[in-house]
């Protein structure tokens, strides 16, 4: 068996899967795999630039959907063409059409940034909106496994909850907004999919933190959420999205600015909440019209770090995206959107049937944000046709941007004697059998849904 272990280790080293193992005095075998280049993007779920042009749930096209993942190298998509009928409510048959689109999203290995809306010019009669919400709620619930974030939608131009320059029927009142949020949050109850709103003051009004109608000066923001939904409850189920990120001083009305000091207070509130809530959107201008330097080069990187940006539109605004490419920061932005987990060290002790064994993992996060959903951490041991899996109580959400943490598991059951290939799988609990939805570390290691780290050699007791 010792020869098998040496052969497996040699194969791993020769293939570039690990930077080597080292026996140390206290009995730990240590692996320190080399990190991938900091500008190399990784096809990981729930983060990154998203496709804003190729997904239409009404007309699912296998080639177009596959193009997003296989050719563009993106895992997120916004169904831009999926407008709802303006002149009538949906039918059951049309809901079935949408389900076929979701089925293809799942088959392709994508997740959606989903927003239902009616028109670029307004929305529709309230009776239509209410009826559509009733029909779509079960569809949303059924497909929550492939929804990364549900943007509130339904109301206003582009479903962005505003009636600025609307030329058709348009609703943007607090009562209507509360109704939509009630329905969507109820549809997603029991899932970890958040509902994102366009304007942070709307969240505060919904939760009763402020009582402004929006027609007068807005009060200061409330205390930001400081934990995930299992601890912070409803507040951590309502996230933010920004469809004019870095586009003006107040991101084109995203943040209240009357009185003037409110702008930075509300921006700071959103950025603090984004520590735990998924956040992203798009720009809507070639640059920050009030301060072009703010949206360029290193300044844009610094703002994304502060904002904890998880996702951005890969197609809009094209001039701002081109500016990032000219400034030499586009590849770094692509690599750092959301989480970027790097194994600094993995270590384990030699197992025995009598004493079991220990496993230790040190991870740093080079991304703008942290992992916002809890993934199942599974130690995988493989030997020829035999695979053993050991669930770990490792919550990788704890690794904040720019920080590192060490996780340790003790008392692990020893496998039968022999050399076992050892890896760590980080699986989406909603799609545990799909490697496309698992997380890859940003290291030079072999990955096939499992991050392979080295060889564990079990001895006969």
C-alpha positions, -999 to 999 in steps of 0.1 A, spaced: 0 0 0 30 23 6 39 20 -31 3 30 -40 5 61 -18 38 71 -33 25 66 -68 -6 86 -62 14 114 -46 38 114 -75 10 117 -100 -5 146 -81 28 165 -80 36 158 -117 2 170 -128 6 202 -109 -23 194 -85 -3 202 -54 29 219 -44 39 189 -23 34 174 11 56 175 41 58 154 72 62 176 103 72 168 139 37 167 154 25 141 129 6 163 105 9 158 68 7 192 51 -3 204 17 2 240 5 -12 241 -30 -1 270 -52 -27 297 -58 -40 305 -93 -30 338 -107 -50 366 -90 -66 377 -124 -76 342 -134 -114 339 -132 -130 308 -119 -163 293 -130 -179 293 -96 -216 296 -88 -234 327 -75 -207 352 -84 -190 370 -112 -200 389 -143 -234 378 -155 -248 374 -190 -275 400 -198 -283 391 -234 -288 354 -241 -314 340 -217 -351 342 -225 -373 320 -204 -401 323 -229 -380 308 -257 -353 285 -241 -326 278 -266 -301 251 -256 -273 265 -277 -278 300 -264 -279 289 -228 -248 267 -232 -230 296 -248 -233 316 -216 -214 289 -196 -192 272 -221 -181 301 -243 -185 332 -221 -173 314 -189 -202 328 -168 -224 310 -143 -250 338 -138 -275 351 -162 -303 377 -163 -333 368 -183 -335 402 -200 -361 393 -227 -385 377 -202 -411 405 -201 -446 397 -189 -477 405 -209 -489 441 -202 -525 438 -214 -536 407 -194 -527 383 -167 -506 352 -174 -521 319 -182 -513 284 -168 -499 274 -202 -475 304 -201 -463 294 -167 -456 260 -182 -435 277 -209 -415 295 -182 -409 262 -164 -393 248 -196 -369 278 -194 -360 271 -158 -355 234 -167 -329 243 -193 -312 268 -169 -308 239 -145 -296 215 -172 -270 240 -184 -256 246 -149 -265 283 -146 -282 303 -119 -305 333 -125 -306 368 -114 -344 369 -118 -367 399 -122 -402 398 -135 -413 431 -152 -437 444 -178 -423 472 -198 -395 498 -201 -423 524 -199 -442 513 -168 -460 483 -155 -497 473 -159 -531 474 -141 -529 464 -105 -553 435 -110 -529 420 -135 -499 423 -112 -518 407 -83 -530 378 -105 -495 373 -119 -480 372 -84 -504 344 -74 -495 324 -105 -458 329 -103 -452 323 -66 -454 285 -70 -430 287 -100 -405 307 -80 -407 283 -51 -402 253 -73 -372 267 -90 -355 284 -61 -325 260 -65 -315 278 -97 -323 314 -86 -292 332 -72 -312 363 -62 -348 374 -70 -350 411 -77 -383 425 -65 -395 436 -99 -432 439 -111 -435 476 -103 -424 506 -123 -401 511 -153 -379 480 -160 -394 466 -128 -371 489 -108 -398 503 -85 -398 539 -99 -420 558 -123 -395 583 -135 -406 594 -170 -431 566 -172 -455 568 -201 -478 539 -192 -495 527 -161 -471 527 -132 -472 519 -95 -445 530 -70 -465 534 -38 -454 520 -5 -486 498 -2 -480 482 -36 -443 477 -28 -451 460 5 -476 437 -12 -450 426 -38 -424 420 -11 -449 400 10 -457 377 -19 -421 372 -30 -408 366 5 -436 341 12 -428 323 -21 -392 319 -10 -398 310 26 -377 281 38 -351 288 11 -319 308 13 -327 329 -18 -330 366 -9 -353 392 -25 -333 423 -36 -348 458 -38 -336 487 -60 -338 515 -34 -326 510 2 -352 533 17 -379 510 4 -365 482 25 -364 504 56 -400 515 50 -412 479 46 -396 469 79 -410 500 97 -376 516 103 -386 548 87 -420 564 79 -411 588 52 -433 588 21 -403 596 -1 -417 630 -9 -398 648 18 -364 646 34 -355 610 42 -345 601 78 -311 585 85 -308 548 78 -314 521 104 -287 499 119 -275 475 91 -280 438 93 -251 420 109 -256 383 102 -272 357 80 -309 349 78 -307 321 103 -296 347 129 -309 380 116 -343 368 103 -363 389 78 -338 417 76 -313 393 61 -338 381 35 -340 415 18 -309 424 -1 -300 453 -24 -293 457 -61 -280 488 -79 -287 493 -116 -267 525 -118 -236 514 -99 -208 540 -101 -229 561 -125 -232 594 -105 -226 607 -70 -259 591 -58 -258 563 -84 -286 580 -103 -311 583 -74 -302 550 -57 -294 568 -24 -314 596 -8 -296 629 -10 -319 653 9 -305 665 32 -271 661 15 -255 641 43 -280 613 37 -262 602 6 -231 587 23 -252 575 53 -274 554 31 -246 543 8 -227 531 40 -258 513 52 -261 493 20 -224 485 18 -224 473 54 -255 451 47 -237 437 17 -212 420 41 -239 394 45 -263 399 16 -257 393 -21 -252 425 -40 -247 436 -76 -263 451 -107 -249 472 -135 -237 506 -144 -260 528 -165 -235 554 -178 -200 555 -194 -186 568 -161 -196 586 -129 -210 617 -144 -201 638 -113 -167 624 -107 -153 602 -136 -123 592 -116 -145 574 -90 -155 548 -115 -121 543 -131 -92 519 -125 -80 515 -89 -108 537 -76 -134 513 -91 -116 484 -74 -116 502 -41 -153 509 -44 -161 473 -52 -141 462 -22 -161 485 1 -194 476 -15 -187 438 -14 -200 434 -50 -209 398 -60 -222 402 -95 -222 427 -124 -236 428 -159 -210 417 -184 -229 436 -212 -238 470 -197 -227 498 -196 -203 489 -224 -183 521 -222 -176 517 -185 -166 481 -190 -143 491 -218 -128 517 -195 -120 491 -170 -102 471 -197 -82 502 -208 -73 508 -171 -61 472 -168 -85 463 -139 -112 443 -158 -96 409 -153 -91 415 -116 -127 426 -112 -138 395 -130 -117 373 -107 -127 390 -75 -164 396 -78 -180 378 -49 -159 352 -31 -125 338 -41 -115 311 -17 -78 301 -17 -64 271 3 -33 282 20 -28 249 38 -45 216 42 -32 191 68 -42 157 82 -29 131 106 -24 95 98 -56 76 107 -60 44 127 -91 24 135 -85 30 172 -78 67 172 -94 81 141 -78 111 125 -78 149 122 -82 173 92 -73 210 92 -79 236 65 -67 272 63 -85 293 37 -82 330 27 -107 350 7 -93 373 -20 -128 383 -33 -148 415 -29 -174 396 -9 -178 365 12 -197 334 3 -233 344 10 -249 309 10 -240 280 32 -225 251 12 -220 216 25 -183 208 32 -176 171 25 -143 153 29 -141 127 0 -118 97 2 -114 76 -30 -97 43 -36 -103 25 -69 -140 19 -71 -147 29 -34 -156 64 -23 -162 75 13 -177 108 23 -173 125 57 -195 156 63 -177 185 80 -191 213 101 -171 239 81 -190 271 73 -170 289 46 -193 319 48 -172 328 79 -142 338 57 -146 375 52 -130 393 23 -93 399 29 -92 375 59 -81 339 65 -96 313 88 -85 278 99 -111 251 103 -104 218 121 -122 185 123 -113 158 149 -123 123 156 -129 114 120 -136 78 113 -107 59 99 -111 42 65 -98 7 58 -61 4 56 -45 17 24 -38 48 3 -68 71 -2 -70 100 -25 -83 129 -4 -103 159 -15 -128 184 -2 -162 190 -19 -182 222 -13 -217 213 -26 -248 233 -31 -273 217 -6 -301 223 -31 -282 206 -60 -258 183 -42 -253 159 -72 -244 186 -97 -207 194 -99 -215 225 -119 -230 240 -87 -201 231 -64 -172 255 -55 -137 253 -67 -108 267 -47 -86 292 -65 -56 268 -64 -36 247 -89 -53 215 -79 -73 189 -98 -110 197 -97 -140 177 -109 -166 188 -83 -141 178 -56 -110 198 -48 -83 170 -47 -56 178 -21 -34 148 -17 -32 113 -3 -43 99 31 -26 67 41 -45 46 66 -26 20 86 -38 -13 100 -45 -9 137 
